[in-house]
């Protein structure tokens, strides 16, 4: 009975983390459409909340002898998905540092990243019992990663058509955050597929 309680705790905490990540990326999308100080600060608030759930999960892993998911897989999944929130906040922070507004390319990439976060949330919600759904949604997430990667390269090509080298350097850095975040989402999808095979 005690072991079962631990299992529910880990699955529920993963769902809580995935929801926090989704909310953080959603806040980034809102900021990209309306880059006010308040909307930017809200991304930081949500990123901090996501971090707290990640720390809670890592602490639980360290304190629990038996986990419902392989300990290494659980830690890697939690860490990789947390990176999506980190990149969301880094994007806002760097936009502020470089004093540039979110452009249409960033808006489109952030929207794709949100779809990835939505898919990962569906995966985690079904991790305990809906394995077929996890495999299906994880495949969709991987396809979205390919789409974001395409948008990234399209955006870079468009960017380099400009003669404004300062603009090129600044926006290239920002676009890279989105591309790196999508890579983390792809890693999460792979991990979720591997976890399902082991369960």
MODELLER restraints for C-alpha pairs under 7 A, 6 or more apart:
rsr = mdl.restraints
at = mdl.atoms
rsr.add(forms.Gaussian(group=physical.xy_distance, feature=features.Distance(at['CA:7:A'], at['CA:67:A']), mean=6.68, stdev=0.5))
rsr.add(forms.Gaussian(group=physical.xy_distance, feature=features.Distance(at['CA:7:A'], at['CA:68:A']), mean=5.21, stdev=0.5))
rsr.add(forms.Gaussian(group=physical.xy_distance, feature=features.Distance(at['CA:11:A'], at['CA:128:A']), mean=6.88, stdev=0.5))
rsr.add(forms.Gaussian(group=physical.xy_distance, feature=features.Distance(at['CA:13:A'], at['CA:57:A']), mean=6.70, stdev=0.5))
rsr.add(forms.Gaussian(group=physical.xy_distance, feature=features.Distance(at['CA:14:A'], at['CA:124:A']), mean=6.65, stdev=0.5))
rsr.add(forms.Gaussian(group=physical.xy_distance, feature=features.Distance(at['CA:15:A'], at['CA:121:A']), mean=6.80, stdev=0.5))
rsr.add(forms.Gaussian(group=physical.xy_distance, feature=features.Distance(at['CA:15:A'], at['CA:124:A']), mean=5.70, stdev=0.5))
rsr.add(forms.Gaussian(group=physical.xy_distance, feature=features.Distance(at['CA:15:A'], at['CA:125:A']), mean=5.79, stdev=0.5))
rsr.add(forms.Gaussian(group=physical.xy_distance, feature=features.Distance(at['CA:17:A'], at['CA:50:A']), mean=6.03, stdev=0.5))
rsr.add(forms.Gaussian(group=physical.xy_distance, feature=features.Distance(at['CA:17:A'], at['CA:53:A']), mean=5.63, stdev=0.5))
rsr.add(forms.Gaussian(group=physical.xy_distance, feature=features.Distance(at['CA:17:A'], at['CA:54:A']), mean=6.61, stdev=0.5))
rsr.add(forms.Gaussian(group=physical.xy_distance, feature=features.Distance(at['CA:18:A'], at['CA:120:A']), mean=6.92, stdev=0.5))
rsr.add(forms.Gaussian(group=physical.xy_distance, feature=features.Distance(at['CA:18:A'], at['CA:121:A']), mean=5.19, stdev=0.5))
rsr.add(forms.Gaussian(group=physical.xy_distance, feature=features.Distance(at['CA:19:A'], at['CA:121:A']), mean=6.23, stdev=0.5))
rsr.add(forms.Gaussian(group=physical.xy_distance, feature=features.Distance(at['CA:20:A'], at['CA:46:A']), mean=6.83, stdev=0.5))
rsr.add(forms.Gaussian(group=physical.xy_distance, feature=features.Distance(at['CA:20:A'], at['CA:49:A']), mean=6.82, stdev=0.5))
rsr.add(forms.Gaussian(group=physical.xy_distance, feature=features.Distance(at['CA:20:A'], at['CA:50:A']), mean=5.06, stdev=0.5))
rsr.add(forms.Gaussian(group=physical.xy_distance, feature=features.Distance(at['CA:21:A'], at['CA:50:A']), mean=6.01, stdev=0.5))
rsr.add(forms.Gaussian(group=physical.xy_distance, feature=features.Distance(at['CA:21:A'], at['CA:82:A']), mean=6.66, stdev=0.5))
rsr.add(forms.Gaussian(group=physical.xy_distance, feature=features.Distance(at['CA:21:A'], at['CA:84:A']), mean=6.71, stdev=0.5))
rsr.add(forms.Gaussian(group=physical.xy_distance, feature=features.Distance(at['CA:21:A'], at['CA:85:A']), mean=5.46, stdev=0.5))
rsr.add(forms.Gaussian(group=physical.xy_distance, feature=features.Distance(at['CA:21:A'], at['CA:117:A']), mean=6.90, stdev=0.5))
rsr.add(forms.Gaussian(group=physical.xy_distance, feature=features.Distance(at['CA:22:A'], at['CA:114:A']), mean=6.67, stdev=0.5))
rsr.add(forms.Gaussian(group=physical.xy_distance, feature=features.Distance(at['CA:22:A'], at['CA:117:A']), mean=5.05, stdev=0.5))
rsr.add(forms.Gaussian(group=physical.xy_distance, feature=features.Distance(at['CA:22:A'], at['CA:118:A']), mean=6.20, stdev=0.5))
rsr.add(forms.Gaussian(group=physical.xy_distance, feature=features.Distance(at['CA:23:A'], at['CA:46:A']), mean=6.81, stdev=0.5))
rsr.add(forms.Gaussian(group=physical.xy_distance, feature=features.Distance(at['CA:24:A'], at['CA:43:A']), mean=5.78, stdev=0.5))
rsr.add(forms.Gaussian(group=physical.xy_distance, feature=features.Distance(at['CA:24:A'], at['CA:46:A']), mean=5.04, stdev=0.5))
rsr.add(forms.Gaussian(group=physical.xy_distance, feature=features.Distance(at['CA:24:A'], at['CA:47:A']), mean=5.76, stdev=0.5))
rsr.add(forms.Gaussian(group=physical.xy_distance, feature=features.Distance(at['CA:24:A'], at['CA:85:A']), mean=5.76, stdev=0.5))
rsr.add(forms.Gaussian(group=physical.xy_distance, feature=features.Distance(at['CA:24:A'], at['CA:88:A']), mean=6.97, stdev=0.5))
rsr.add(forms.Gaussian(group=physical.xy_distance, feature=features.Distance(at['CA:25:A'], at['CA:85:A']), mean=6.44, stdev=0.5))
rsr.add(forms.Gaussian(group=physical.xy_distance, feature=features.Distance(at['CA:25:A'], at['CA:88:A']), mean=6.03, stdev=0.5))
rsr.add(forms.Gaussian(group=physical.xy_distance, feature=features.Distance(at['CA:25:A'], at['CA:114:A']), mean=5.68, stdev=0.5))
rsr.add(forms.Gaussian(group=physical.xy_distance, feature=features.Distance(at['CA:26:A'], at['CA:114:A']), mean=6.14, stdev=0.5))
rsr.add(forms.Gaussian(group=physical.xy_distance, feature=features.Distance(at['CA:27:A'], at['CA:42:A']), mean=6.80, stdev=0.5))
rsr.add(forms.Gaussian(group=physical.xy_distance, feature=features.Distance(at['CA:27:A'], at['CA:43:A']), mean=5.35, stdev=0.5))
rsr.add(forms.Gaussian(group=physical.xy_distance, feature=features.Distance(at['CA:28:A'], at['CA:43:A']), mean=5.96, stdev=0.5))
rsr.add(forms.Gaussian(group=physical.xy_distance, feature=features.Distance(at['CA:28:A'], at['CA:88:A']), mean=6.05, stdev=0.5))
rsr.add(forms.Gaussian(group=physical.xy_distance, feature=features.Distance(at['CA:29:A'], at['CA:107:A']), mean=6.66, stdev=0.5))
rsr.add(forms.Gaussian(group=physical.xy_distance, feature=features.Distance(at['CA:29:A'], at['CA:110:A']), mean=5.81, stdev=0.5))
rsr.add(forms.Gaussian(group=physical.xy_distance, feature=features.Distance(at['CA:29:A'], at['CA:111:A']), mean=6.39, stdev=0.5))
rsr.add(forms.Gaussian(group=physical.xy_distance, feature=features.Distance(at['CA:30:A'], at['CA:39:A']), mean=6.96, stdev=0.5))
rsr.add(forms.Gaussian(group=physical.xy_distance, feature=features.Distance(at['CA:31:A'], at['CA:39:A']), mean=5.18, stdev=0.5))
rsr.add(forms.Gaussian(group=physical.xy_distance, feature=features.Distance(at['CA:31:A'], at['CA:40:A']), mean=5.82, stdev=0.5))
rsr.add(forms.Gaussian(group=physical.xy_distance, feature=features.Distance(at['CA:32:A'], at['CA:102:A']), mean=5.27, stdev=0.5))
rsr.add(forms.Gaussian(group=physical.xy_distance, feature=features.Distance(at['CA:32:A'], at['CA:107:A']), mean=5.67, stdev=0.5))
rsr.add(forms.Gaussian(group=physical.xy_distance, feature=features.Distance(at['CA:33:A'], at['CA:107:A']), mean=7.00, stdev=0.5))
rsr.add(forms.Gaussian(group=physical.xy_distance, feature=features.Distance(at['CA:40:A'], at['CA:92:A']), mean=6.24, stdev=0.5))
rsr.add(forms.Gaussian(group=physical.xy_distance, feature=features.Distance(at['CA:43:A'], at['CA:89:A']), mean=5.95, stdev=0.5))
rsr.add(forms.Gaussian(group=physical.xy_distance, feature=features.Distance(at['CA:44:A'], at['CA:89:A']), mean=5.74, stdev=0.5))
rsr.add(forms.Gaussian(group=physical.xy_distance, feature=features.Distance(at['CA:47:A'], at['CA:85:A']), mean=5.35, stdev=0.5))
rsr.add(forms.Gaussian(group=physical.xy_distance, feature=features.Distance(at['CA:47:A'], at['CA:86:A']), mean=6.47, stdev=0.5))
rsr.add(forms.Gaussian(group=physical.xy_distance, feature=features.Distance(at['CA:47:A'], at['CA:89:A']), mean=6.58, stdev=0.5))
rsr.add(forms.Gaussian(group=physical.xy_distance, feature=features.Distance(at['CA:50:A'], at['CA:82:A']), mean=6.84, stdev=0.5))
rsr.add(forms.Gaussian(group=physical.xy_distance, feature=features.Distance(at['CA:51:A'], at['CA:82:A']), mean=6.87, stdev=0.5))
rsr.add(forms.Gaussian(group=physical.xy_distance, feature=features.Distance(at['CA:54:A'], at['CA:78:A']), mean=6.31, stdev=0.5))
rsr.add(forms.Gaussian(group=physical.xy_distance, feature=features.Distance(at['CA:54:A'], at['CA:82:A']), mean=6.87, stdev=0.5))
rsr.add(forms.Gaussian(group=physical.xy_distance, feature=features.Distance(at['CA:58:A'], at['CA:75:A']), mean=6.64, stdev=0.5))
rsr.add(forms.Gaussian(group=physical.xy_distance, feature=features.Distance(at['CA:61:A'], at['CA:71:A']), mean=6.84, stdev=0.5))
rsr.add(forms.Gaussian(group=physical.xy_distance, feature=features.Distance(at['CA:73:A'], at['CA:191:A']), mean=6.80, stdev=0.5))
rsr.add(forms.Gaussian(group=physical.xy_distance, feature=features.Distance(at['CA:77:A'], at['CA:188:A']), mean=5.75, stdev=0.5))
rsr.add(forms.Gaussian(group=physical.xy_distance, feature=features.Distance(at['CA:77:A'], at['CA:191:A']), mean=6.39, stdev=0.5))
rsr.add(forms.Gaussian(group=physical.xy_distance, feature=features.Distance(at['CA:80:A'], at['CA:184:A']), mean=5.55, stdev=0.5))
rsr.add(forms.Gaussian(group=physical.xy_distance, feature=features.Distance(at['CA:80:A'], at['CA:187:A']), mean=6.97, stdev=0.5))
rsr.add(forms.Gaussian(group=physical.xy_distance, feature=features.Distance(at['CA:80:A'], at['CA:188:A']), mean=6.16, stdev=0.5))
rsr.add(forms.Gaussian(group=physical.xy_distance, feature=features.Distance(at['CA:81:A'], at['CA:184:A']), mean=6.72, stdev=0.5))
rsr.add(forms.Gaussian(group=physical.xy_distance, feature=features.Distance(at['CA:81:A'], at['CA:185:A']), mean=6.61, stdev=0.5))
rsr.add(forms.Gaussian(group=physical.xy_distance, feature=features.Distance(at['CA:81:A'], at['CA:188:A']), mean=6.32, stdev=0.5))
rsr.add(forms.Gaussian(group=physical.xy_distance, feature=features.Distance(at['CA:83:A'], at['CA:181:A']), mean=6.79, stdev=0.5))
rsr.add(forms.Gaussian(group=physical.xy_distance, feature=features.Distance(at['CA:83:A'], at['CA:184:A']), mean=6.74, stdev=0.5))
rsr.add(forms.Gaussian(group=physical.xy_distance, feature=features.Distance(at['CA:84:A'], at['CA:181:A']), mean=5.17, stdev=0.5))
rsr.add(forms.Gaussian(group=physical.xy_distance, feature=features.Distance(at['CA:84:A'], at['CA:184:A']), mean=6.78, stdev=0.5))
rsr.add(forms.Gaussian(group=physical.xy_distance, feature=features.Distance(at['CA:87:A'], at['CA:177:A']), mean=5.82, stdev=0.5))
rsr.add(forms.Gaussian(group=physical.xy_distance, feature=features.Distance(at['CA:87:A'], at['CA:181:A']), mean=6.02, stdev=0.5))
rsr.add(forms.Gaussian(group=physical.xy_distance, feature=features.Distance(at['CA:91:A'], at['CA:174:A']), mean=5.94, stdev=0.5))
rsr.add(forms.Gaussian(group=physical.xy_distance, feature=features.Distance(at['CA:91:A'], at['CA:177:A']), mean=6.37, stdev=0.5))
rsr.add(forms.Gaussian(group=physical.xy_distance, feature=features.Distance(at['CA:95:A'], at['CA:101:A']), mean=6.52, stdev=0.5))
rsr.add(forms.Gaussian(group=physical.xy_distance, feature=features.Distance(at['CA:98:A'], at['CA:170:A']), mean=6.60, stdev=0.5))
rsr.add(forms.Gaussian(group=physical.xy_distance, feature=features.Distance(at['CA:105:A'], at['CA:155:A']), mean=6.04, stdev=0.5))
rsr.add(forms.Gaussian(group=physical.xy_distance, feature=features.Distance(at['CA:106:A'], at['CA:175:A']), mean=6.54, stdev=0.5))
rsr.add(forms.Gaussian(group=physical.xy_distance, feature=features.Distance(at['CA:109:A'], at['CA:148:A']), mean=5.94, stdev=0.5))
rsr.add(forms.Gaussian(group=physical.xy_distance, feature=features.Distance(at['CA:109:A'], at['CA:151:A']), mean=6.66, stdev=0.5))
rsr.add(forms.Gaussian(group=physical.xy_distance, feature=features.Distance(at['CA:109:A'], at['CA:178:A']), mean=6.55, stdev=0.5))
rsr.add(forms.Gaussian(group=physical.xy_distance, feature=features.Distance(at['CA:110:A'], at['CA:178:A']), mean=6.92, stdev=0.5))
rsr.add(forms.Gaussian(group=physical.xy_distance, feature=features.Distance(at['CA:112:A'], at['CA:144:A']), mean=6.70, stdev=0.5))
rsr.add(forms.Gaussian(group=physical.xy_distance, feature=features.Distance(at['CA:112:A'], at['CA:148:A']), mean=6.22, stdev=0.5))
rsr.add(forms.Gaussian(group=physical.xy_distance, feature=features.Distance(at['CA:113:A'], at['CA:182:A']), mean=6.45, stdev=0.5))
rsr.add(forms.Gaussian(group=physical.xy_distance, feature=features.Distance(at['CA:116:A'], at['CA:141:A']), mean=5.20, stdev=0.5))
rsr.add(forms.Gaussian(group=physical.xy_distance, feature=features.Distance(at['CA:116:A'], at['CA:144:A']), mean=6.37, stdev=0.5))
rsr.add(forms.Gaussian(group=physical.xy_distance, feature=features.Distance(at['CA:116:A'], at['CA:185:A']), mean=6.74, stdev=0.5))
rsr.add(forms.Gaussian(group=physical.xy_distance, feature=features.Distance(at['CA:119:A'], at['CA:137:A']), mean=5.78, stdev=0.5))
rsr.add(forms.Gaussian(group=physical.xy_distance, feature=features.Distance(at['CA:119:A'], at['CA:138:A']), mean=6.99, stdev=0.5))
rsr.add(forms.Gaussian(group=physical.xy_distance, feature=features.Distance(at['CA:119:A'], at['CA:141:A']), mean=5.96, stdev=0.5))
rsr.add(forms.Gaussian(group=physical.xy_distance, feature=features.Distance(at['CA:120:A'], at['CA:138:A']), mean=6.98, stdev=0.5))
rsr.add(forms.Gaussian(group=physical.xy_distance, feature=features.Distance(at['CA:123:A'], at['CA:133:A']), mean=6.82, stdev=0.5))
rsr.add(forms.Gaussian(group=physical.xy_distance, feature=features.Distance(at['CA:123:A'], at['CA:134:A']), mean=4.46, stdev=0.5))
rsr.add(forms.Gaussian(group=physical.xy_distance, feature=features.Distance(at['CA:123:A'], at['CA:137:A']), mean=6.12, stdev=0.5))
rsr.add(forms.Gaussian(group=physical.xy_distance, feature=features.Distance(at['CA:123:A'], at['CA:138:A']), mean=6.69, stdev=0.5))
rsr.add(forms.Gaussian(group=physical.xy_distance, feature=features.Distance(at['CA:126:A'], at['CA:133:A']), mean=6.62, stdev=0.5))
rsr.add(forms.Gaussian(group=physical.xy_distance, feature=features.Distance(at['CA:126:A'], at['CA:134:A']), mean=6.10, stdev=0.5))
rsr.add(forms.Gaussian(group=physical.xy_distance, feature=features.Distance(at['CA:127:A'], at['CA:134:A']), mean=6.35, stdev=0.5))
rsr.add(forms.Gaussian(group=physical.xy_distance, feature=features.Distance(at['CA:131:A'], at['CA:196:A']), mean=6.11, stdev=0.5))
rsr.add(forms.Gaussian(group=physical.xy_distance, feature=features.Distance(at['CA:135:A'], at['CA:193:A']), mean=5.79, stdev=0.5))
rsr.add(forms.Gaussian(group=physical.xy_distance, feature=features.Distance(at['CA:138:A'], at['CA:189:A']), mean=4.77, stdev=0.5))
rsr.add(forms.Gaussian(group=physical.xy_distance, feature=features.Distance(at['CA:138:A'], at['CA:193:A']), mean=6.85, stdev=0.5))
rsr.add(forms.Gaussian(group=physical.xy_distance, feature=features.Distance(at['CA:141:A'], at['CA:186:A']), mean=6.74, stdev=0.5))
rsr.add(forms.Gaussian(group=physical.xy_distance, feature=features.Distance(at['CA:141:A'], at['CA:189:A']), mean=6.50, stdev=0.5))
rsr.add(forms.Gaussian(group=physical.xy_distance, feature=features.Distance(at['CA:142:A'], at['CA:186:A']), mean=5.35, stdev=0.5))
rsr.add(forms.Gaussian(group=physical.xy_distance, feature=features.Distance(at['CA:142:A'], at['CA:189:A']), mean=6.57, stdev=0.5))
rsr.add(forms.Gaussian(group=physical.xy_distance, feature=features.Distance(at['CA:145:A'], at['CA:182:A']), mean=5.37, stdev=0.5))
rsr.add(forms.Gaussian(group=physical.xy_distance, feature=features.Distance(at['CA:145:A'], at['CA:183:A']), mean=6.83, stdev=0.5))
rsr.add(forms.Gaussian(group=physical.xy_distance, feature=features.Distance(at['CA:145:A'], at['CA:186:A']), mean=6.17, stdev=0.5))
rsr.add(forms.Gaussian(group=physical.xy_distance, feature=features.Distance(at['CA:148:A'], at['CA:179:A']), mean=6.90, stdev=0.5))
rsr.add(forms.Gaussian(group=physical.xy_distance, feature=features.Distance(at['CA:148:A'], at['CA:182:A']), mean=6.91, stdev=0.5))
rsr.add(forms.Gaussian(group=physical.xy_distance, feature=features.Distance(at['CA:149:A'], at['CA:179:A']), mean=6.14, stdev=0.5))
rsr.add(forms.Gaussian(group=physical.xy_distance, feature=features.Distance(at['CA:152:A'], at['CA:175:A']), mean=6.51, stdev=0.5))
rsr.add(forms.Gaussian(group=physical.xy_distance, feature=features.Distance(at['CA:152:A'], at['CA:179:A']), mean=6.46, stdev=0.5))
rsr.add(forms.Gaussian(group=physical.xy_distance, feature=features.Distance(at['CA:156:A'], at['CA:172:A']), mean=6.75, stdev=0.5))
rsr.add(forms.Gaussian(group=physical.xy_distance, feature=features.Distance(at['CA:159:A'], at['CA:168:A']), mean=5.95, stdev=0.5))
rsr.add(forms.Gaussian(group=physical.xy_distance, feature=features.Distance(at['CA:160:A'], at['CA:168:A']), mean=6.45, stdev=0.5))
